[in-house]
Amino acid sequence: MFTELIVLRHLFTVLHSRWEALRADPEAGYTTETVIVTALLAALALTAVGIIVAKVVSAANNISTGSGG
């Protein structure tokens, strides 16, 4: 048998076994909904951090150091 065919046969055997394992336990992977909710929460967290940083920098710029003339 050709070497390439042996490699392809092994690849298909591995893919088939993984496919069967996933079909046996449908809760094994993340659903699309879980991924989207996680992405939205991450975006909200980054937005909140951005707002906080902007307010802190603004407040820091308003601090008088007394070195004005």
A tleap script that builds the chain and sets N, CA, C and O, in Angstrom:
source leaprc.protein.ff14SB
mol = sequence {
  NMET PHE THR GLU LEU ILE VAL LEU ARG HIE
  LEU PHE THR VAL LEU HIE SER ARG TRP GLU
  ALA LEU ARG ALA ASP PRO GLU ALA GLY TYR
  THR THR GLU THR VAL ILE VAL THR ALA LEU
  LEU ALA ALA LEU ALA LEU THR ALA VAL GLY
  ILE ILE VAL ALA LYS VAL VAL SER ALA ALA
  ASN ASN ILE SER THR GLY SER GLY CGLY
}
set mol.1.N position { 0.846 -1.183 0.000 }
set mol.1.CA position { 0.000 0.000 0.000 }
set mol.1.C position { 0.888 1.241 0.000 }
set mol.1.O position { 1.985 1.224 0.558 }
set mol.2.N position { 0.411 2.323 -0.630 }
set mol.2.CA position { 1.171 3.552 -0.707 }
set mol.2.C position { 1.233 4.242 0.653 }
set mol.2.O position { 0.279 4.187 1.430 }
set mol.3.N position { 2.361 4.890 0.932 }
set mol.3.CA position { 2.562 5.571 2.214 }
set mol.3.C position { 1.524 6.675 2.414 }
set mol.3.O position { 1.014 6.866 3.518 }
set mol.4.N position { 1.219 7.396 1.338 }
set mol.4.CA position { 0.247 8.486 1.448 }
set mol.4.C position { -1.130 7.969 1.850 }
set mol.4.O position { -1.841 8.608 2.626 }
set mol.5.N position { -1.494 6.818 1.320 }
set mol.5.CA position { -2.795 6.248 1.659 }
set mol.5.C position { -2.845 5.775 3.107 }
set mol.5.O position { -3.889 5.853 3.755 }
set mol.6.N position { -1.735 5.292 3.606 }
set mol.6.CA position { -1.681 4.869 5.011 }
set mol.6.C position { -1.874 6.071 5.923 }
set mol.6.O position { -2.607 6.001 6.910 }
set mol.7.N position { -1.216 7.171 5.589 }
set mol.7.CA position { -1.348 8.397 6.387 }
set mol.7.C position { -2.787 8.908 6.337 }
set mol.7.O position { -3.352 9.273 7.368 }
set mol.8.N position { -3.378 8.935 5.149 }
set mol.8.CA position { -4.760 9.386 5.017 }
set mol.8.C position { -5.729 8.475 5.765 }
set mol.8.O position { -6.673 8.951 6.395 }
set mol.9.N position { -5.495 7.186 5.696 }
set mol.9.CA position { -6.366 6.251 6.418 }
set mol.9.C position { -6.283 6.489 7.920 }
set mol.9.O position { -7.298 6.466 8.616 }
set mol.10.N position { -5.075 6.718 8.414 }
set mol.10.CA position { -4.900 6.998 9.842 }
set mol.10.C position { -5.595 8.312 10.220 }
set mol.10.O position { -6.246 8.395 11.262 }
set mol.11.N position { -5.456 9.331 9.373 }
set mol.11.CA position { -6.094 10.616 9.627 }
set mol.11.C position { -7.609 10.460 9.718 }
set mol.11.O position { -8.232 10.985 10.641 }
set mol.12.N position { -8.203 9.745 8.771 }
set mol.12.CA position { -9.640 9.550 8.798 }
set mol.12.C position { -10.080 8.719 10.001 }
set mol.12.O position { -11.160 8.944 10.546 }
set mol.13.N position { -9.258 7.768 10.415 }
set mol.13.CA position { -9.588 6.973 11.595 }
set mol.13.C position { -9.603 7.843 12.847 }
set mol.13.O position { -10.503 7.724 13.679 }
set mol.14.N position { -8.615 8.710 12.979 }
set mol.14.CA position { -8.557 9.612 14.132 }
set mol.14.C position { -9.732 10.583 14.116 }
set mol.14.O position { -10.376 10.799 15.143 }
set mol.15.N position { -10.011 11.168 12.953 }
set mol.15.CA position { -11.138 12.093 12.847 }
set mol.15.C position { -12.459 11.411 13.162 }
set mol.15.O position { -13.323 11.996 13.817 }
set mol.16.N position { -12.620 10.188 12.703 }
set mol.16.CA position { -13.853 9.445 12.972 }
set mol.16.C position { -14.012 9.177 14.467 }
set mol.16.O position { -15.105 9.329 15.013 }
set mol.17.N position { -12.943 8.784 15.119 }
set mol.17.CA position { -13.038 8.499 16.556 }
set mol.17.C position { -13.336 9.769 17.350 }
set mol.17.O position { -14.094 9.724 18.320 }
set mol.18.N position { -12.756 10.894 16.958 }
set mol.18.CA position { -13.045 12.156 17.652 }
set mol.18.C position { -14.484 12.592 17.404 }
set mol.18.O position { -15.154 13.092 18.308 }
set mol.19.N position { -14.951 12.400 16.181 }
set mol.19.CA position { -16.333 12.745 15.851 }
set mol.19.C position { -17.303 11.914 16.688 }
set mol.19.O position { -18.290 12.441 17.200 }
set mol.20.N position { -17.029 10.642 16.825 }
set mol.20.CA position { -17.896 9.770 17.630 }
set mol.20.C position { -17.869 10.180 19.104 }
set mol.20.O position { -18.897 10.122 19.778 }
set mol.21.N position { -16.717 10.589 19.602 }
set mol.21.CA position { -16.627 11.023 20.994 }
set mol.21.C position { -17.452 12.288 21.222 }
set mol.21.O position { -18.111 12.419 22.253 }
set mol.22.N position { -17.421 13.210 20.276 }
set mol.22.CA position { -18.217 14.429 20.408 }
set mol.22.C position { -19.712 14.140 20.312 }
set mol.22.O position { -20.513 14.766 21.005 }
set mol.23.N position { -20.078 13.218 19.476 }
set mol.23.CA position { -21.497 12.876 19.347 }
set mol.23.C position { -22.006 12.163 20.591 }
set mol.23.O position { -23.188 12.259 20.920 }
set mol.24.N position { -21.131 11.455 21.278 }
set mol.24.CA position { -21.543 10.737 22.486 }
set mol.24.C position { -21.834 11.690 23.628 }
set mol.24.O position { -22.704 11.414 24.455 }
set mol.25.N position { -21.110 12.825 23.692 }
set mol.25.CA position { -21.291 13.803 24.768 }
set mol.25.C position { -21.493 15.180 24.148 }
set mol.25.O position { -20.519 15.901 23.930 }
set mol.26.N position { -22.742 15.561 23.859 }
set mol.26.CA position { -22.984 16.836 23.173 }
set mol.26.C position { -22.642 18.055 24.024 }
set mol.26.O position { -22.492 19.149 23.479 }
set mol.27.N position { -22.516 17.905 25.325 }
set mol.27.CA position { -22.186 19.033 26.191 }
set mol.27.C position { -20.677 19.217 26.345 }
set mol.27.O position { -20.238 19.997 27.190 }
set mol.28.N position { -19.897 18.530 25.563 }
set mol.28.CA position { -18.442 18.581 25.706 }
set mol.28.C position { -17.853 19.902 25.224 }
set mol.28.O position { -16.804 20.316 25.716 }
set mol.29.N position { -18.498 20.569 24.279 }
set mol.29.CA position { -17.935 21.804 23.728 }
set mol.29.C position { -18.781 23.007 24.100 }
set mol.29.O position { -19.914 22.876 24.565 }
set mol.30.N position { -18.200 24.188 23.884 }
set mol.30.CA position { -18.947 25.418 24.134 }
set mol.30.C position { -19.969 25.629 23.030 }
set mol.30.O position { -19.727 25.304 21.868 }
set mol.31.N position { -21.094 26.170 23.405 }
set mol.31.CA position { -22.089 26.505 22.409 }
set mol.31.C position { -21.832 27.905 21.891 }
set mol.31.O position { -21.079 28.671 22.494 }
set mol.32.N position { -22.440 28.230 20.805 }
set mol.32.CA position { -22.279 29.558 20.226 }
set mol.32.C position { -22.773 30.623 21.192 }
set mol.32.O position { -22.177 31.695 21.298 }
set mol.33.N position { -23.848 30.334 21.888 }
set mol.33.CA position { -24.398 31.296 22.841 }
set mol.33.C position { -23.397 31.611 23.951 }
set mol.33.O position { -23.239 32.771 24.332 }
set mol.34.N position { -22.734 30.605 24.462 }
set mol.34.CA position { -21.751 30.811 25.521 }
set mol.34.C position { -20.598 31.669 25.029 }
set mol.34.O position { -20.128 32.548 25.752 }
set mol.35.N position { -20.144 31.429 23.830 }
set mol.35.CA position { -19.033 32.205 23.274 }
set mol.35.C position { -19.444 33.661 23.079 }
set mol.35.O position { -18.665 34.564 23.382 }
set mol.36.N position { -20.652 33.901 22.580 }
set mol.36.CA position { -21.118 35.269 22.353 }
set mol.36.C position { -21.291 36.007 23.670 }
set mol.36.O position { -20.885 37.163 23.783 }
set mol.37.N position { -21.882 35.368 24.661 }
set mol.37.CA position { -22.063 36.014 25.964 }
set mol.37.C position { -20.713 36.347 26.592 }
set mol.37.O position { -20.550 37.423 27.167 }
set mol.38.N position { -19.752 35.447 26.489 }
set mol.38.CA position { -18.415 35.705 27.027 }
set mol.38.C position { -17.768 36.887 26.321 }
set mol.38.O position { -17.142 37.726 26.968 }
set mol.39.N position { -17.911 36.964 25.005 }
set mol.39.CA position { -17.339 38.085 24.251 }
set mol.39.C position { -17.994 39.403 24.643 }
set mol.39.O position { -17.308 40.417 24.767 }
set mol.40.N position { -19.311 39.406 24.841 }
set mol.40.CA position { -20.003 40.628 25.257 }
set mol.40.C position { -19.565 41.075 26.641 }
set mol.40.O position { -19.362 42.265 26.877 }
set mol.41.N position { -19.421 40.130 27.553 }
set mol.41.CA position { -18.965 40.486 28.901 }
set mol.41.C position { -17.541 41.041 28.880 }
set mol.41.O position { -17.229 41.977 29.616 }
set mol.42.N position { -16.692 40.475 28.053 }
set mol.42.CA position { -15.329 40.993 27.926 }
set mol.42.C position { -15.336 42.408 27.358 }
set mol.42.O position { -14.577 43.263 27.813 }
set mol.43.N position { -16.191 42.659 26.364 }
set mol.43.CA position { -16.288 43.999 25.779 }
set mol.43.C position { -16.799 45.008 26.806 }
set mol.43.O position { -16.300 46.131 26.876 }
set mol.44.N position { -17.785 44.613 27.597 }
set mol.44.CA position { -18.290 45.502 28.647 }
set mol.44.C position { -17.221 45.795 29.692 }
set mol.44.O position { -17.110 46.926 30.167 }
set mol.45.N position { -16.440 44.792 30.050 }
set mol.45.CA position { -15.372 44.994 31.027 }
set mol.45.C position { -14.321 45.956 30.486 }
set mol.45.O position { -13.850 46.827 31.217 }
set mol.46.N position { -13.952 45.813 29.230 }
set mol.46.CA position { -12.969 46.726 28.631 }
set mol.46.C position { -13.514 48.145 28.557 }
set mol.46.O position { -12.767 49.101 28.767 }
set mol.47.N position { -14.794 48.299 28.265 }
set mol.47.CA position { -15.410 49.623 28.232 }
set mol.47.C position { -15.397 50.261 29.618 }
set mol.47.O position { -15.086 51.444 29.755 }
set mol.48.N position { -15.731 49.484 30.639 }
set mol.48.CA position { -15.725 50.006 32.008 }
set mol.48.C position { -14.323 50.434 32.426 }
set mol.48.O position { -14.154 51.482 33.049 }
set mol.49.N position { -13.334 49.643 32.092 }
set mol.49.CA position { -11.951 49.997 32.426 }
set mol.49.C position { -11.546 51.275 31.694 }
set mol.49.O position { -10.871 52.129 32.269 }
set mol.50.N position { -11.946 51.412 30.452 }
set mol.50.CA position { -11.635 52.620 29.689 }
set mol.50.C position { -12.245 53.867 30.308 }
set mol.50.O position { -11.594 54.909 30.387 }
set mol.51.N position { -13.497 53.761 30.747 }
set mol.51.CA position { -14.162 54.903 31.391 }
set mol.51.C position { -13.474 55.267 32.688 }
set mol.51.O position { -13.250 56.446 32.962 }
set mol.52.N position { -13.136 54.274 33.490 }
set mol.52.CA position { -12.464 54.534 34.772 }
set mol.52.C position { -11.113 55.183 34.543 }
set mol.52.O position { -10.766 56.144 35.230 }
set mol.53.N position { -10.349 54.679 33.595 }
set mol.53.CA position { -9.029 55.255 33.315 }
set mol.53.C position { -9.165 56.695 32.849 }
set mol.53.O position { -8.381 57.551 33.260 }
set mol.54.N position { -10.145 56.978 31.998 }
set mol.54.CA position { -10.342 58.348 31.511 }
set mol.54.C position { -10.677 59.296 32.654 }
set mol.54.O position { -10.175 60.419 32.694 }
set mol.55.N position { -11.518 58.857 33.581 }
set mol.55.CA position { -11.878 59.704 34.719 }
set mol.55.C position { -10.690 59.918 35.651 }
set mol.55.O position { -10.497 61.025 36.155 }
set mol.56.N position { -9.901 58.890 35.886 }
set mol.56.CA position { -8.739 59.022 36.764 }
set mol.56.C position { -7.711 59.960 36.141 }
set mol.56.O position { -7.144 60.803 36.836 }
set mol.57.N position { -7.465 59.825 34.850 }
set mol.57.CA position { -6.500 60.701 34.175 }
set mol.57.C position { -6.996 62.145 34.186 }
set mol.57.O position { -6.208 63.070 34.382 }
set mol.58.N position { -8.298 62.341 33.978 }
set mol.58.CA position { -8.866 63.686 34.004 }
set mol.58.C position { -8.722 64.304 35.389 }
set mol.58.O position { -8.352 65.471 35.522 }
set mol.59.N position { -9.015 63.518 36.412 }
set mol.59.CA position { -8.875 64.025 37.783 }
set mol.59.C position { -7.412 64.304 38.116 }
set mol.59.O position { -7.116 65.273 38.815 }
set mol.60.N position { -6.511 63.487 37.637 }
set mol.60.CA position { -5.088 63.689 37.901 }
set mol.60.C position { -4.576 64.947 37.200 }
set mol.60.O position { -3.720 65.649 37.739 }
set mol.61.N position { -5.084 65.234 36.025 }
set mol.61.CA position { -4.671 66.438 35.313 }
set mol.61.C position { -5.182 67.710 35.972 }
set mol.61.O position { -4.616 68.781 35.754 }
set mol.62.N position { -6.238 67.619 36.772 }
set mol.62.CA position { -6.809 68.777 37.443 }
set mol.62.C position { -6.155 69.058 38.793 }
set mol.62.O position { -6.501 70.051 39.432 }
set mol.63.N position { -5.249 68.244 39.238 }
set mol.63.CA position { -4.573 68.452 40.511 }
set mol.63.C position { -3.582 69.596 40.368 }
set mol.63.O position { -2.743 69.602 39.466 }
set mol.64.N position { -3.691 70.554 41.264 }
set mol.64.CA position { -2.773 71.697 41.224 }
set mol.64.C position { -1.509 71.339 41.961 }
set mol.64.O position { -1.563 70.846 43.088 }
set mol.65.N position { -0.366 71.581 41.337 }
set mol.65.CA position { 0.916 71.280 41.981 }
set mol.65.C position { 1.549 72.517 42.589 }
set mol.65.O position { 2.584 72.404 43.246 }
set mol.66.N position { 0.969 73.690 42.398 }
set mol.66.CA position { 1.486 74.913 42.989 }
set mol.66.C position { 2.705 75.473 42.291 }
set mol.66.O position { 3.371 76.359 42.827 }
set mol.67.N position { 3.014 74.968 41.089 }
set mol.67.CA position { 4.215 75.459 40.397 }
set mol.67.C position { 3.834 76.460 39.314 }
set mol.67.O position { 4.620 76.690 38.395 }
set mol.68.N position { 2.671 77.051 39.396 }
set mol.68.CA position { 2.240 78.039 38.405 }
set mol.68.C position { 2.791 79.412 38.743 }
set mol.68.O position { 3.109 79.664 39.905 }
set mol.69.N position { 2.915 80.294 37.793 }
set mol.69.CA position { 3.518 81.583 38.071 }
set mol.69.C position { 2.674 82.673 37.768 }
set mol.69.O position { 3.063 83.826 37.957 }
savepdb mol mol.pdb
quit
